[in-house]
Amino acid sequence: MSLINRLEHCLRVAVRCCLPALLLAGCDQAAAQTDAATAEALMRMSGMWRQFESIGPKLHSALVDRLARANPRASAAETGRVTRAVDTAYAPEHLQQLAIAALARDLQGPMVPALQSWFDSETGRLLTQLAAATVLDGRDVSDAVQRGTNLLQTMPAPRRALLTELVATLQAARTLAVVTIDMAVGMQVGLAGAAPGGRPRTPHEMRAGLDQAREPLLQAGAALALAAYADSYASASEGQLQQYLAFLQSPAGRHFVELIPRTLDDTFMQAAEELGGGLATARAPA
């Protein structure tokens, strides 16, 4: 099985769990700092806060399945040791605190009023709610992507062009690739923690090995992101989407979207590091 096929599940989980951030995704870095309370407030306003609630349970479920297939004879105690470490490192409240620290480190204080104004506006609140609903209402991501694909097939050209421009402006496919690889790293750390003996690779070594799949993930992610936009924003008017694009192209909007992928990357890689450390500490005796 090819590497890109092995990452397909992580790609779809990433779409489902991280859609609010995917819809506010960029790629560059900014250097600044603000306080944790401001960072947390913006995470809550933008929809990022609640997306972390589903990451841990998804990784737990996927890891249990992979462990069962990789080692059908694994004891319940061994499986429990690994999943407990996952539940600790990827606990929603822990991921939220890691993300606050990462965002606060780079968020520029002078941009905050404009960001708060957007997220508190009627259109900002509506689009945030639409994105969050896709993640929180239990809809299957495959169904959502299929609905979006169907909508794109009959969508008027101007609206499709607008959605395509949003995907390009946000570089959502790049953020989706980053999150997918980071989640795959978490999976590999968990599997390595269940393997006997030897020095397991570090999360950063694992990510380097997965980077060969980045370009195919970018291609697959672009199509998934466009379909996700079409489904999530099906009830939004073109005028509202134009307002969203104008915000994203403003100085404050550009700054905020530049921070999203780095915040997610730092958060998930830190969790993977902590998972590896937790598994090493709790490793069952041979």
Number of C-alpha atoms within 10 A of each C-alpha: 5 7 11 18 12 11 19 15 14 25 24 19 23 25 26 27 25 26 26 26 27 29 26 27 29 27 17 13 16 14 9 13 16 17 15 18 12 17 23 20 13 20 19 14 19 26 25 25 22 20 22 21 18 18 22 20 17 17 22 20 11 15 21 17 11 16 21 13 11 13 12 9 9 13 11 8 10 15 17 12 18 27 24 17 23 27 17 17 24 29 18 20 15 16 23 21 15 18 28 23 20 22 29 21 19 21 23 18 14 11 14 17 10 15 21 17 11 21 19 15 11 11 18 21 15 17 23 22 18 19 23 23 16 22 21 15 8 9 12 13 19 15 11 20 24 15 17 23 20 14 16 19 10 9 14 10 11 10 16 19 12 15 23 18 14 22 22 17 17 23 24 28 25 23 27 30 28 25 27 26 28 28 27 24 26 29 22 22 25 26 17 19 24 22 13 12 10 7 8 17 13 17 23 14 11 18 20 12 12 17 13 12 16 18 13 12 23 19 13 17 25 20 15 25 26 24 23 27 25 25 23 26 22 14 11 14 12 16 10 16 19 15 15 17 18 11 17 22 15 12 12 20 19 18 21 24 25 22 24 26 26 24 21 25 20 18 24 25 20 20 24 27 17 20 27 26 17 19 21 15 10 14 17 14 5 5
